[in-house]
Amino acid sequence: MEESKYFEKIKEYRLLAKKQLGQNFLVDPKAAKAAVDALGIKVGDRVLEIGPGAGSLSYFLALSQGNCDLIDVDDGFVAKLQNDFRAFPNVHPRLENALKCDFSNYDLVIGNLPYYITSALLERFLLEGAKARKAVFMVQKEVYDRLKAVKGEDAGPLNALLSYRYSMKKLFNVPAASFVPPPNVTSTVFSLELKEGGDLATAKRLYALAKGLYMHRRKHIFNNLTSYIGDGARAEKALEESGLLKNARPEELSLNELLRLLSSLQ
């Protein structure tokens, strides 16, 4: 399966792209290879690709030594990939919704994430991906810029969860011209490296607390915390023990401050 011919064939699928599924097919093999190479696939790794579409990333996954599952909600492209990679026993395209996928057994995850479900997919991955040591995702550049926020107006519960579980690193941008049909935005490819010392149980409690604190962004953390736990006296005591001001805003809190507060509530 020659690389240049494979990617030329992908260009022919631009008229089949479904806007409602956020389909824009990557036709730059250098960008696709760089994204897959960034995973650092080892022999026997279980790899999940989310939304392979016409198979840009899948092509290089097939050439790896990983055991690769490709899941998509478009049955037409699943059939295409099954045909493309029929000679590759390490590649398993199947019809499945990533929002219902079990992430727990995968070592590595990769995908060009559709804009309309990016947050939901990341949430599921971060809360369910028990053993994934690394992920490489492609998103709209503006989405990446929001995700990397630690504090400020772009920060939120998902940022806290991501920061607790993974180290985030920008790899490269991909221009609109690298896709068919071309989107109206630049995309960013970034990696997530699993941090040591974290655990899923704490991650889930932290995420629940962060969502409670961000319940009403304009309110002080004392008010939101009181509403979340239903006990004003306990909320005041926990904030005091954590060294946090009652009139602080949720977007002013660092990850360490959130973890201190979480500990005070136990």
Contacts in CASP RR format, 6 or more apart in sequence:
PFRMAT RR
TARGET T0000
AUTHOR 0000-0000-0000
METHOD contacts of the structure
MODEL  1
MEESKYFEKIKEYRLLAKKQLGQNFLVDPKAAKAAVDALGIKVGDRVLEI
GPGAGSLSYFLALSQGNCDLIDVDDGFVAKLQNDFRAFPNVHPRLENALK
CDFSNYDLVIGNLPYYITSALLERFLLEGAKARKAVFMVQKEVYDRLKAV
KGEDAGPLNALLSYRYSMKKLFNVPAASFVPPPNVTSTVFSLELKEGGDL
ATAKRLYALAKGLYMHRRKHIFNNLTSYIGDGARAEKALEESGLLKNARP
EELSLNELLRLLSSLQ
1 59 0 8 1.000
1 84 0 8 1.000
3 29 0 8 1.000
3 59 0 8 1.000
4 29 0 8 1.000
6 59 0 8 1.000
6 84 0 8 1.000
7 27 0 8 1.000
7 28 0 8 1.000
7 29 0 8 1.000
7 56 0 8 1.000
7 59 0 8 1.000
10 25 0 8 1.000
10 26 0 8 1.000
10 27 0 8 1.000
10 54 0 8 1.000
10 55 0 8 1.000
10 56 0 8 1.000
10 180 0 8 1.000
11 25 0 8 1.000
11 27 0 8 1.000
11 180 0 8 1.000
13 25 0 8 1.000
13 54 0 8 1.000
13 180 0 8 1.000
14 25 0 8 1.000
14 180 0 8 1.000
14 181 0 8 1.000
17 23 0 8 1.000
17 24 0 8 1.000
17 25 0 8 1.000
17 180 0 8 1.000
17 181 0 8 1.000
18 74 0 8 1.000
21 73 0 8 1.000
21 74 0 8 1.000
21 114 0 8 1.000
22 114 0 8 1.000
22 115 0 8 1.000
22 116 0 8 1.000
23 53 0 8 1.000
23 74 0 8 1.000
23 114 0 8 1.000
24 112 0 8 1.000
24 179 0 8 1.000
24 180 0 8 1.000
24 181 0 8 1.000
24 182 0 8 1.000
24 183 0 8 1.000
25 53 0 8 1.000
25 54 0 8 1.000
25 55 0 8 1.000
25 56 0 8 1.000
25 179 0 8 1.000
25 180 0 8 1.000
26 32 0 8 1.000
26 56 0 8 1.000
26 57 0 8 1.000
26 112 0 8 1.000
26 138 0 8 1.000
26 174 0 8 1.000
26 178 0 8 1.000
26 179 0 8 1.000
27 56 0 8 1.000
27 178 0 8 1.000
27 179 0 8 1.000
27 180 0 8 1.000
28 174 0 8 1.000
28 178 0 8 1.000
29 56 0 8 1.000
29 59 0 8 1.000
31 172 0 8 1.000
31 174 0 8 1.000
31 178 0 8 1.000
31 189 0 8 1.000
32 56 0 8 1.000
32 57 0 8 1.000
32 59 0 8 1.000
32 60 0 8 1.000
33 60 0 8 1.000
34 171 0 8 1.000
34 172 0 8 1.000
34 189 0 8 1.000
35 57 0 8 1.000
35 110 0 8 1.000
35 136 0 8 1.000
35 138 0 8 1.000
35 171 0 8 1.000
35 189 0 8 1.000
36 57 0 8 1.000
36 60 0 8 1.000
36 61 0 8 1.000
36 64 0 8 1.000
36 110 0 8 1.000
36 136 0 8 1.000
37 60 0 8 1.000
38 136 0 8 1.000
38 171 0 8 1.000
38 189 0 8 1.000
38 191 0 8 1.000
39 47 0 8 1.000
39 108 0 8 1.000
39 110 0 8 1.000
39 134 0 8 1.000
39 136 0 8 1.000
40 108 0 8 1.000
40 134 0 8 1.000
41 47 0 8 1.000
41 61 0 8 1.000
41 64 0 8 1.000
41 65 0 8 1.000
41 66 0 8 1.000
41 108 0 8 1.000
42 65 0 8 1.000
42 66 0 8 1.000
43 65 0 8 1.000
43 66 0 8 1.000
44 65 0 8 1.000
44 66 0 8 1.000
44 67 0 8 1.000
45 65 0 8 1.000
45 66 0 8 1.000
45 67 0 8 1.000
45 107 0 8 1.000
45 108 0 8 1.000
46 66 0 8 1.000
46 67 0 8 1.000
46 69 0 8 1.000
46 105 0 8 1.000
46 106 0 8 1.000
46 107 0 8 1.000
46 108 0 8 1.000
47 61 0 8 1.000
47 64 0 8 1.000
47 66 0 8 1.000
47 67 0 8 1.000
47 68 0 8 1.000
47 69 0 8 1.000
47 106 0 8 1.000
47 107 0 8 1.000
47 108 0 8 1.000
47 109 0 8 1.000
47 110 0 8 1.000
48 68 0 8 1.000
48 69 0 8 1.000
48 71 0 8 1.000
48 101 0 8 1.000
48 103 0 8 1.000
48 106 0 8 1.000
48 108 0 8 1.000
48 109 0 8 1.000
48 110 0 8 1.000
49 57 0 8 1.000
49 58 0 8 1.000
49 61 0 8 1.000
49 68 0 8 1.000
49 69 0 8 1.000
49 70 0 8 1.000
49 71 0 8 1.000
49 109 0 8 1.000
49 110 0 8 1.000
49 111 0 8 1.000
50 71 0 8 1.000
50 98 0 8 1.000
50 101 0 8 1.000
50 109 0 8 1.000
50 110 0 8 1.000
50 111 0 8 1.000
50 112 0 8 1.000
50 113 0 8 1.000
50 121 0 8 1.000
51 70 0 8 1.000
51 71 0 8 1.000
51 72 0 8 1.000
51 73 0 8 1.000
51 98 0 8 1.000
51 111 0 8 1.000
51 112 0 8 1.000
51 114 0 8 1.000
52 58 0 8 1.000
52 70 0 8 1.000
52 71 0 8 1.000
52 72 0 8 1.000
52 77 0 8 1.000
52 81 0 8 1.000
52 93 0 8 1.000
52 111 0 8 1.000
53 72 0 8 1.000
53 74 0 8 1.000
53 77 0 8 1.000
53 81 0 8 1.000
54 77 0 8 1.000
54 80 0 8 1.000
55 70 0 8 1.000
55 77 0 8 1.000
55 80 0 8 1.000
55 81 0 8 1.000
55 84 0 8 1.000
56 112 0 8 1.000
57 110 0 8 1.000
57 111 0 8 1.000
57 112 0 8 1.000
58 68 0 8 1.000
58 70 0 8 1.000
58 81 0 8 1.000
58 84 0 8 1.000
58 85 0 8 1.000
58 91 0 8 1.000
58 93 0 8 1.000
59 84 0 8 1.000
61 68 0 8 1.000
61 70 0 8 1.000
61 91 0 8 1.000
61 110 0 8 1.000
62 68 0 8 1.000
62 85 0 8 1.000
62 88 0 8 1.000
62 90 0 8 1.000
62 91 0 8 1.000
64 90 0 8 1.000
65 90 0 8 1.000
66 90 0 8 1.000
67 90 0 8 1.000
67 92 0 8 1.000
68 90 0 8 1.000
68 91 0 8 1.000
68 92 0 8 1.000
69 92 0 8 1.000
69 94 0 8 1.000
69 106 0 8 1.000
70 78 0 8 1.000
70 81 0 8 1.000
70 91 0 8 1.000
70 92 0 8 1.000
70 93 0 8 1.000
70 94 0 8 1.000
71 93 0 8 1.000
71 94 0 8 1.000
71 95 0 8 1.000
71 96 0 8 1.000
71 97 0 8 1.000
71 98 0 8 1.000
71 101 0 8 1.000
72 78 0 8 1.000
72 81 0 8 1.000
72 93 0 8 1.000
72 95 0 8 1.000
72 96 0 8 1.000
73 95 0 8 1.000
73 96 0 8 1.000
73 97 0 8 1.000
73 98 0 8 1.000
75 95 0 8 1.000
78 93 0 8 1.000
78 94 0 8 1.000
78 95 0 8 1.000
81 91 0 8 1.000
81 93 0 8 1.000
82 93 0 8 1.000
85 91 0 8 1.000
85 93 0 8 1.000
98 117 0 8 1.000
98 121 0 8 1.000
98 124 0 8 1.000
99 117 0 8 1.000
99 120 0 8 1.000
99 121 0 8 1.000
99 124 0 8 1.000
101 124 0 8 1.000
102 128 0 8 1.000
103 109 0 8 1.000
103 124 0 8 1.000
103 125 0 8 1.000
103 128 0 8 1.000
103 129 0 8 1.000
103 130 0 8 1.000
103 132 0 8 1.000
104 128 0 8 1.000
104 129 0 8 1.000
104 130 0 8 1.000
104 131 0 8 1.000
105 131 0 8 1.000
106 129 0 8 1.000
106 131 0 8 1.000
106 132 0 8 1.000
107 131 0 8 1.000
107 132 0 8 1.000
107 133 0 8 1.000
107 134 0 8 1.000
108 132 0 8 1.000
108 133 0 8 1.000
108 134 0 8 1.000
108 135 0 8 1.000
109 125 0 8 1.000
109 129 0 8 1.000
109 132 0 8 1.000
109 134 0 8 1.000
109 135 0 8 1.000
109 136 0 8 1.000
109 137 0 8 1.000
110 135 0 8 1.000
110 136 0 8 1.000
110 137 0 8 1.000
111 136 0 8 1.000
111 137 0 8 1.000
111 138 0 8 1.000
112 137 0 8 1.000
112 138 0 8 1.000
112 187 0 8 1.000
113 121 0 8 1.000
113 122 0 8 1.000
113 137 0 8 1.000
113 138 0 8 1.000
113 139 0 8 1.000
115 139 0 8 1.000
115 140 0 8 1.000
115 143 0 8 1.000
118 139 0 8 1.000
118 140 0 8 1.000
118 143 0 8 1.000
119 158 0 8 1.000
122 137 0 8 1.000
122 147 0 8 1.000
122 158 0 8 1.000
122 162 0 8 1.000
123 158 0 8 1.000
123 161 0 8 1.000
123 207 0 8 1.000
125 132 0 8 1.000
125 135 0 8 1.000
126 158 0 8 1.000
126 161 0 8 1.000
126 162 0 8 1.000
126 165 0 8 1.000
126 166 0 8 1.000
126 203 0 8 1.000
126 207 0 8 1.000
127 161 0 8 1.000
127 200 0 8 1.000
127 203 0 8 1.000
127 204 0 8 1.000
127 207 0 8 1.000
129 200 0 8 1.000
130 200 0 8 1.000
132 194 0 8 1.000
133 193 0 8 1.000
133 194 0 8 1.000
134 191 0 8 1.000
134 192 0 8 1.000
134 193 0 8 1.000
134 194 0 8 1.000
135 166 0 8 1.000
135 191 0 8 1.000
135 192 0 8 1.000
136 171 0 8 1.000
136 189 0 8 1.000
136 190 0 8 1.000
136 191 0 8 1.000
136 192 0 8 1.000
137 189 0 8 1.000
137 190 0 8 1.000
137 192 0 8 1.000
138 174 0 8 1.000
138 187 0 8 1.000
138 188 0 8 1.000
138 189 0 8 1.000
139 147 0 8 1.000
139 187 0 8 1.000
139 188 0 8 1.000
139 190 0 8 1.000
140 183 0 8 1.000
140 185 0 8 1.000
140 186 0 8 1.000
140 187 0 8 1.000
140 188 0 8 1.000
141 173 0 8 1.000
141 185 0 8 1.000
141 186 0 8 1.000
141 187 0 8 1.000
141 188 0 8 1.000
142 185 0 8 1.000
143 188 0 8 1.000
144 170 0 8 1.000
144 188 0 8 1.000
144 190 0 8 1.000
145 154 0 8 1.000
146 154 0 8 1.000
146 159 0 8 1.000
147 158 0 8 1.000
147 159 0 8 1.000
147 162 0 8 1.000
147 168 0 8 1.000
148 159 0 8 1.000
148 168 0 8 1.000
148 170 0 8 1.000
149 155 0 8 1.000
149 156 0 8 1.000
149 159 0 8 1.000
150 159 0 8 1.000
150 163 0 8 1.000
150 254 0 8 1.000
150 255 0 8 1.000
151 251 0 8 1.000
151 252 0 8 1.000
151 253 0 8 1.000
151 254 0 8 1.000
152 251 0 8 1.000
152 252 0 8 1.000
153 251 0 8 1.000
155 250 0 8 1.000
155 251 0 8 1.000
156 210 0 8 1.000
156 214 0 8 1.000
156 250 0 8 1.000
156 251 0 8 1.000
157 207 0 8 1.000
157 210 0 8 1.000
157 211 0 8 1.000
157 212 0 8 1.000
157 213 0 8 1.000
157 214 0 8 1.000
160 206 0 8 1.000
160 207 0 8 1.000
160 210 0 8 1.000
160 255 0 8 1.000
160 258 0 8 1.000
161 203 0 8 1.000
161 206 0 8 1.000
161 207 0 8 1.000
161 210 0 8 1.000
162 168 0 8 1.000
162 192 0 8 1.000
163 255 0 8 1.000
164 195 0 8 1.000
164 198 0 8 1.000
164 202 0 8 1.000
164 203 0 8 1.000
164 206 0 8 1.000
164 255 0 8 1.000
164 259 0 8 1.000
165 192 0 8 1.000
165 194 0 8 1.000
165 195 0 8 1.000
165 198 0 8 1.000
165 203 0 8 1.000
166 192 0 8 1.000
166 193 0 8 1.000
166 194 0 8 1.000
166 195 0 8 1.000
167 192 0 8 1.000
167 193 0 8 1.000
167 195 0 8 1.000
168 190 0 8 1.000
168 191 0 8 1.000
168 192 0 8 1.000
169 190 0 8 1.000
169 191 0 8 1.000
169 192 0 8 1.000
169 193 0 8 1.000
170 188 0 8 1.000
170 189 0 8 1.000
170 190 0 8 1.000
171 188 0 8 1.000
171 189 0 8 1.000
171 190 0 8 1.000
171 191 0 8 1.000
172 188 0 8 1.000
172 189 0 8 1.000
173 186 0 8 1.000
173 187 0 8 1.000
173 188 0 8 1.000
173 189 0 8 1.000
174 186 0 8 1.000
174 187 0 8 1.000
174 188 0 8 1.000
174 189 0 8 1.000
175 186 0 8 1.000
176 182 0 8 1.000
176 183 0 8 1.000
176 184 0 8 1.000
176 185 0 8 1.000
176 186 0 8 1.000
176 187 0 8 1.000
178 187 0 8 1.000
179 187 0 8 1.000
202 262 0 8 1.000
205 262 0 8 1.000
206 258 0 8 1.000
206 259 0 8 1.000
206 262 0 8 1.000
209 228 0 8 1.000
209 258 0 8 1.000
209 261 0 8 1.000
209 262 0 8 1.000
209 265 0 8 1.000
210 250 0 8 1.000
210 258 0 8 1.000
212 224 0 8 1.000
212 225 0 8 1.000
212 227 0 8 1.000
212 228 0 8 1.000
213 221 0 8 1.000
213 224 0 8 1.000
213 225 0 8 1.000
213 228 0 8 1.000
213 250 0 8 1.000
213 253 0 8 1.000
213 258 0 8 1.000
214 224 0 8 1.000
214 250 0 8 1.000
214 251 0 8 1.000
215 224 0 8 1.000
215 227 0 8 1.000
215 228 0 8 1.000
216 223 0 8 1.000
216 224 0 8 1.000
216 227 0 8 1.000
217 249 0 8 1.000
217 250 0 8 1.000
217 251 0 8 1.000
218 249 0 8 1.000
220 246 0 8 1.000
220 247 0 8 1.000
220 248 0 8 1.000
220 249 0 8 1.000
221 239 0 8 1.000
221 244 0 8 1.000
221 246 0 8 1.000
221 247 0 8 1.000
221 248 0 8 1.000
221 249 0 8 1.000
221 250 0 8 1.000
221 253 0 8 1.000
222 232 0 8 1.000
222 235 0 8 1.000
222 236 0 8 1.000
222 239 0 8 1.000
222 246 0 8 1.000
222 247 0 8 1.000
224 250 0 8 1.000
225 232 0 8 1.000
225 235 0 8 1.000
225 238 0 8 1.000
225 239 0 8 1.000
225 261 0 8 1.000
226 232 0 8 1.000
226 235 0 8 1.000
229 235 0 8 1.000
229 265 0 8 1.000
234 265 0 8 1.000
236 246 0 8 1.000
237 264 0 8 1.000
238 261 0 8 1.000
238 264 0 8 1.000
238 265 0 8 1.000
239 245 0 8 1.000
239 246 0 8 1.000
239 261 0 8 1.000
239 264 0 8 1.000
241 264 0 8 1.000
242 257 0 8 1.000
242 260 0 8 1.000
242 261 0 8 1.000
242 263 0 8 1.000
242 264 0 8 1.000
243 260 0 8 1.000
244 253 0 8 1.000
244 257 0 8 1.000
244 260 0 8 1.000
244 261 0 8 1.000
253 261 0 8 1.000
END
